[in-house]
Structure formats: C-alpha cells, structure tokens
Amino acid sequence: MKLIDRYILKRYFLTYSALFLMFIPIGILVDFAEKNQKMFDNHAPTEAIVKYYANFVVHFANILFPIFLFLSVIWFTSKLAEKTEIVAMLSSGISYNRFLRPYFYGATILSLFVLVMGMFVVPYSSGVYNEFYGTYLSPNLYSKGNKLYNQINKNEYIYVSNFDSNQNEGANFVLERFNGLTLTDKITASNIQWIENDSVRTYRLYNYTHRKVGEREDIYEQAYQKDTLLNFKTTDLLPIEYAAETKNFFELNKFIAEERQKGSPNVRIYELVYYRRWAAIFNVFILTIIGVAVSSVKKRGGMGVNLAFGVLIGFSYVFFERVFGIMAEKSGITPLMAVIIPNVMFALLAVYMIRKSRR
C-alpha cells in the first residue's frame, strides 16, 4: 500500500470516528434529558439504564450511519481540495481513478464491518433498546395491543379485541379455520387466558362457543369455561412491528421460513429488513463515491456548500429508502425491488457525478 493510500485511509476512518464520537454523546444527553423523569418514575435500576445507553449507542449509530459516513467523506475530502492537495496529486501524474482507490479500500473495510454489525450486533442492541423502552419508558407499548389479528398457519386466523401479555389475558377472542375459502370451524370466547405449561399450549376460554360448519346444518358446542389446546403462542397476539429487527442473521432466516410456511401476511415486512441488511454493503460504496464527487473539486463557497449539498443528498437517500420501504409494505412492489430501486437511483447519480468531477 502506497503512502497516498495510507494517508487517505487514515483520514477516512479518523474523520468518521471523530464525527461518531462527537454526535453520540450529544444524542445520549438529549435522550437522557427527555426521558430521565420517566426512568425515575418507573424505578429503572442504574444497571438497566447503563445497559440501555450502551445499546442505545449501537442503535443510534446504525440509524444515522449513512449521514455520518457521507459527512465524514465530504469533510475530509473538502479539506484536501481546499489545501489543493488533490490538485497536487493529480498534477504529479496520478490518475483520478488511482486517487479513488483508497476510498474503495476504506469502503470495502467499512462495508464488511457494517454488514457484521447489522447481522449480529445491531439486532441484539435493538432488542435491549426496545425491551427497556417497553418496560420503563412506555410500559404499555409492547405489553398491550388492541384489535389484534394474525394468521397462525395456512388455514387458521385469530383475533382479539385487546391482549395484555403481563397477565396473558385477552378479550373477545375469535379463531377461524378454513379449507381453502370455506369456513369449517369458528371458536369464540369473551375472554382467553394462557395456562402456563412448558410442554403444551393450554388456554382457558370463558363463554366458549365452538361452531362446526356442516353441509346441511352446523354443530354447536358451548360452555361457560373450557380448557383446550390451541396451536399458537401468546406472542402471536401481540404487535409484530419489531419482530424482525431484533433477530440476528440465522434467527431471521429461520423466522422468515416459518412465517412463509404458515402463510403470514407480514412476511414482506420481515423480508424488507433482511434485504436492507445486505444492502448496507452497497450503501457504503454509493455514499462514498457521491461524497468524493461532491467535495473533490474546490468550490467558491468552500466546505459549507459541500456540506449543505451533502446533507441534502444524504437525507434524500434516507427519504427514498423509507418511501420505497412503505411501498413494499402497503403496495404491490416486492421487498427486494424496494431495496434495489433507491440504490440503483443513487448509484446512477454517483456515476454521473464522479464522471463530472473527473472532467
């Protein structure tokens, strides 16, 4: 590795680390100032708070990673351009492609680091973050849900008007079984309660009614109280927004396969999380190239213009990624395409800008 490579790589990683170390403490202070009263009111232990903020750093850094990377590349490359170091490099006979080589080295190292973090470390930290949030900051956020519906396998659907995981109780329970499009069974109960048992999933139903749909007439079974085995977990009666974010690479693969097998309508959400983790590799290269293209040419407004333009592009990148993510959840676009399209858009922008700056 040549001296120029070591010089640019050093600036690449040092600037990124400096921005990270500068903004993370600010984020912690702002978060603590906003939430400390709730922590004390809900008697959060010191050990849990320390653990929360240790994982908050990872969670927060993962969300702002594209902005940190983009700003760091623009910052140190603009400094090189202001001091005419880039002009000196190119005047000495180094081609523009050769000048870009250390940036690609840095992007390769950082993308591998981000991939490992996203597959294994960030899911664990997100789980700790969400658990603390649901326990001490908003106790009812994850423990209770209203009007909850889920498909537990290909032919069975469940519904409760509300469910409390602390008590393992729900109200207005409905379970429907289908054979294709034909309803075969319907179980209803005014209340459902899970009876804790390690080996089987036993539930106690109150004001129990079981309707078996016949060809000519239906058969009804009724009881004030009935204990029965049902093929679902209590977690199937809770909101699932964070189910995928807290699973590592192997757990997520297994989880998606299980959800596909039972025909879950939420598979698209889980697949979107899966593809976004892999897309982090390309994010690093795209943002690095655009950052170099924006800042490698000295401008009249100086670094301020480069940073302003960089922030605009960085937030636009995050915005389009979120928009296509929502489209994947709500419309016909596939999760894979929702991840590919914004990356292709900004990859084409990166190619155009780097060619323009090369001239």
C-alpha positions in Angstrom: 0.0 0.0 0.0 1.4 3.4 -1.1 1.8 6.4 1.1 -1.2 8.1 -0.6 -3.4 5.2 0.2 -2.4 5.2 3.9 -2.9 9.0 4.1 -6.4 9.0 2.6 -7.4 5.8 4.5 -6.3 7.4 7.8 -8.3 10.5 7.1 -11.3 8.3 6.0 -11.5 6.4 9.3 -10.4 9.1 11.7 -13.0 11.6 10.4 -15.7 9.0 10.6 -14.7 8.1 14.1 -14.5 11.8 15.1 -18.0 12.5 13.9 -19.3 9.4 15.7 -17.6 10.3 19.0 -18.9 13.9 18.6 -22.5 13.2 17.9 -23.1 10.1 20.1 -22.6 11.9 23.5 -24.9 14.6 22.3 -27.5 12.0 21.4 -27.2 10.4 24.8 -27.5 13.7 26.6 -30.6 14.7 24.6 -32.2 11.3 25.1 -31.5 11.3 28.9 -32.8 14.9 29.3 -36.0 13.9 27.6 -36.6 10.5 29.3 -34.9 10.7 32.8 -38.1 11.6 34.6 -39.9 8.5 33.1 -37.0 6.3 34.1 -37.1 7.5 37.7 -40.9 7.4 37.9 -40.9 3.7 36.7 -37.9 2.9 39.0 -35.5 1.8 36.3 -32.4 0.4 38.0 -29.0 2.0 37.3 -27.6 -1.2 35.8 -30.5 -1.3 33.3 -30.0 2.4 32.4 -26.3 1.8 31.7 -27.1 -1.2 29.6 -29.8 0.7 27.8 -27.4 3.5 26.8 -24.6 1.1 25.9 -27.0 -0.4 23.3 -28.5 3.0 22.5 -25.1 3.9 21.0 -25.3 1.0 18.6 -29.0 1.5 17.8 -28.5 5.3 17.3 -25.3 4.8 15.2 -27.0 2.3 13.0 -29.8 4.7 12.2 -27.5 7.6 11.4 -24.7 5.6 9.8 -25.4 6.9 6.2 -25.3 10.5 7.4 -22.1 10.0 9.5 -20.4 8.3 6.5 -21.5 10.9 4.0 -20.5 13.9 6.1 -17.1 12.4 7.0 -16.2 11.8 3.4 -17.3 15.3 2.4 -15.5 16.9 5.3 -12.0 15.4 4.9 -12.1 15.4 1.0 -13.2 19.1 1.1 -10.2 19.8 3.3 -7.9 18.1 0.8 -9.4 20.2 -2.0 -9.1 23.5 0.0 -5.4 22.9 0.5 -5.1 22.0 -3.2 -3.7 18.6 -2.1 -5.9 16.8 -4.7 -4.6 19.2 -7.5 -1.1 18.3 -6.4 -1.8 14.6 -6.5 -3.3 14.8 -10.0 -0.5 17.1 -11.2 2.1 14.6 -10.1 0.8 12.1 -12.7 -1.7 10.2 -10.5 -4.9 9.5 -12.4 -8.3 10.3 -10.9 -9.1 6.6 -10.8 -5.9 6.0 -8.8 -6.9 8.8 -6.5 -10.2 7.0 -5.8 -8.5 3.7 -5.0 -8.0 4.3 -1.2 -11.6 5.4 -0.9 -12.7 2.0 -2.3 -10.3 0.3 0.2 -11.9 2.2 3.0 -15.5 1.5 1.7 -14.7 -2.2 1.5 -13.4 -2.4 5.1 -16.3 -0.3 6.4 -18.9 -2.2 4.5 -17.8 -5.6 5.9 -17.8 -4.1 9.4 -21.3 -2.7 8.9 -22.5 -6.0 7.5 -21.3 -8.0 10.5 -22.7 -5.3 12.9 -26.1 -5.3 11.1 -26.4 -9.1 11.0 -25.4 -9.9 14.6 -24.7 -6.9 16.9 -27.4 -4.4 16.0 -30.3 -6.9 16.3 -29.2 -7.7 19.9 -28.9 -4.0 20.7 -32.3 -3.2 19.2 -33.8 -6.0 21.4 -32.3 -4.5 24.6 -33.3 -1.0 23.5 -36.9 -2.0 22.8 -37.2 -4.1 25.9 -36.0 -1.2 28.1 -38.3 1.2 26.3 -41.3 -1.0 26.7 -40.5 -1.8 30.4 -39.5 1.6 31.8 -40.4 4.3 29.3 -43.7 3.2 27.8 -44.8 0.1 29.8 -48.0 -0.4 27.7 -46.3 -0.1 24.3 -45.3 -3.7 23.8 -47.2 -5.5 26.6 -50.7 -4.5 25.3 -52.4 -4.4 22.0 -55.8 -3.6 20.6 -57.7 -5.1 17.7 -55.0 -7.7 17.0 -55.3 -10.1 14.1 -52.9 -12.7 12.9 -52.7 -15.7 10.5 -51.1 -18.5 12.5 -50.9 -21.0 9.7 -52.2 -21.5 6.2 -55.8 -22.2 7.3 -56.2 -20.6 10.8 -56.8 -17.0 11.8 -57.0 -15.5 15.2 -58.4 -12.2 16.5 -58.6 -10.5 19.9 -60.1 -7.0 20.7 -57.2 -6.5 23.2 -54.5 -8.5 24.8 -52.2 -8.0 27.9 -49.0 -10.0 27.9 -48.3 -9.2 31.6 -51.5 -11.1 32.6 -51.6 -13.4 29.5 -55.2 -12.5 29.0 -57.3 -11.3 26.0 -60.8 -10.3 25.3 -63.3 -11.2 22.5 -61.2 -14.0 21.1 -62.1 -15.5 17.7 -60.4 -18.4 15.9 -61.5 -19.3 12.4 -60.4 -22.4 10.4 -60.8 -22.6 6.6 -60.5 -25.3 4.0 -59.5 -23.2 1.0 -62.1 -20.4 1.0 -64.7 -22.4 3.0 -65.1 -21.8 6.7 -65.1 -25.1 8.6 -64.8 -24.1 12.3 -65.2 -21.0 14.4 -64.3 -20.7 18.1 -65.3 -17.6 20.1 -64.9 -16.6 23.7 -65.4 -13.5 25.7 -62.0 -14.0 27.4 -58.9 -16.1 26.8 -56.2 -16.9 29.3 -53.0 -18.8 28.8 -52.4 -21.5 31.4 -48.6 -21.7 31.9 -47.3 -25.1 30.9 -43.8 -25.9 29.4 -44.9 -28.8 27.3 -48.2 -27.8 25.8 -50.1 -24.6 24.9 -53.2 -24.7 27.0 -55.7 -21.9 27.1 -58.8 -21.3 29.2 -61.7 -19.9 27.4 -64.7 -18.2 29.0 -68.2 -18.1 27.4 -66.8 -20.6 25.0 -68.7 -21.4 21.7 -67.4 -23.8 19.0 -69.3 -23.8 15.7 -68.6 -26.7 13.3 -69.9 -25.8 9.8 -71.7 -28.8 8.3 -73.1 -29.4 4.8 -76.7 -29.1 5.9 -76.6 -27.8 9.4 -74.0 -26.5 11.9 -73.0 -28.2 15.1 -72.6 -26.0 18.2 -70.7 -26.7 21.4 -71.0 -24.3 24.3 -69.5 -24.0 27.8 -69.0 -21.3 30.4 -65.4 -22.4 30.9 -63.3 -24.7 28.8 -59.5 -25.6 28.8 -58.3 -26.6 25.4 -55.1 -26.9 23.3 -54.6 -24.3 20.6 -51.8 -24.1 18.1 -50.4 -20.6 18.6 -48.1 -18.7 21.0 -49.1 -15.7 23.2 -46.6 -13.7 21.1 -48.9 -14.2 18.1 -51.4 -12.0 19.9 -49.1 -9.0 20.2 -48.0 -6.4 17.7 -45.1 -7.6 15.5 -43.5 -4.4 14.2 -40.2 -5.2 15.9 -40.1 -8.9 15.4 -37.5 -8.9 12.6 -35.3 -6.1 13.8 -34.3 -8.0 17.0 -33.2 -11.2 15.2 -29.7 -12.0 14.0 -28.9 -13.4 10.6 -29.6 -17.1 11.4 -32.7 -16.4 13.5 -34.2 -14.1 10.9 -33.7 -16.7 8.1 -35.4 -19.3 10.2 -38.2 -16.9 11.3 -39.0 -15.8 7.7 -39.1 -19.5 6.6 -41.6 -20.3 9.4 -43.7 -17.2 8.6 -43.8 -18.2 4.9 -44.8 -21.8 5.8 -47.8 -20.6 7.8 -48.8 -18.0 5.2 -48.2 -15.0 7.4 -49.3 -11.7 5.7 -46.3 -9.9 7.5 -43.6 -11.8 5.5 -43.0 -8.8 3.3 -42.0 -6.7 6.3 -39.5 -9.3 7.5 -38.0 -9.7 4.0 -37.6 -5.9 3.8 -35.5 -6.0 7.0 -33.5 -8.9 5.6 -32.7 -7.2 2.2 -31.8 -3.9 3.9 -29.1 -5.6 5.9 -27.4 -6.9 2.8 -27.9 -3.5 1.0 -25.7 -1.8 3.7 -22.7 -3.1 1.6 -23.8 -1.1 -1.4 -24.8 1.9 0.7 -21.2 2.4 1.8 -19.8 2.4 -1.7 -22.6 4.7 -3.2 -22.3 7.3 -0.4 -18.5 7.2 -0.5 -18.5 7.8 -4.3 -21.1 10.6 -4.1 -19.2 12.2 -1.2 -15.9 12.3 -3.2 -17.7 13.6 -6.3 -19.3 16.4 -4.3 -16.2 17.6 -2.4 -13.1 16.8 -4.6 -13.5 19.9 -6.6 -12.8 23.2 -4.9 -15.8 25.5 -4.9 -16.3 29.2 -4.3 -18.5 28.7 -1.3 -15.9 26.3 0.3 -16.7 23.4 2.6 -20.0 24.9 3.7 -21.5 24.5 0.2 -20.2 20.9 0.1 -21.7 20.0 3.5 -25.1 21.6 2.7 -25.3 19.7 -0.6 -24.1 16.6 1.1 -26.7 16.8 3.8 -29.4 17.3 1.2 -28.3 14.2 -0.7 -27.8 12.1 2.4 -31.3 12.9 3.7 -32.8 12.4 0.2 -31.2 8.9 0.2 -32.7 8.0 3.6 -36.1 9.5 2.5 -36.3 7.5 -0.7 -35.2 4.3 1.1 -38.1 4.8 3.6 -40.6 5.7 0.9 -39.9 2.5 -1.1 -40.0 0.5 2.2 -43.5 1.8 2.9 -44.5 0.9 -0.7 -43.2 -2.6 -0.2 -45.4 -3.0 2.9 -48.5 -1.4 1.6 -48.5 -1.9 -2.2 -47.5 -4.5 -4.9 -43.8 -3.7 -5.1 -41.6 -6.6 -3.8 -39.3 -6.0 -0.8 -36.3 -6.9 -2.9 -37.2 -4.2 -5.5 -38.0 -1.7 -2.7 -34.3 -2.1 -1.7 -32.8 -2.2 -5.2 -34.6 0.8 -6.7 -33.3 3.6 -4.4 -29.8 2.1 -4.5 -29.8 1.9 -8.3 -31.1 5.5 -8.5 -28.3 6.8 -6.3 -25.7 4.5 -7.9 -26.5 6.2 -11.3 -26.3 9.6 -9.6 -22.9 8.6 -8.2 -21.6 7.5 -11.6 -22.8 10.7 -13.2 -21.3 12.9 -10.5 -18.0 11.1 -10.4 -17.7 11.5 -14.2 -18.5 15.2 -14.0 -15.9 15.8 -11.2 -13.3 13.8 -13.2 -13.5 16.3 -16.0 
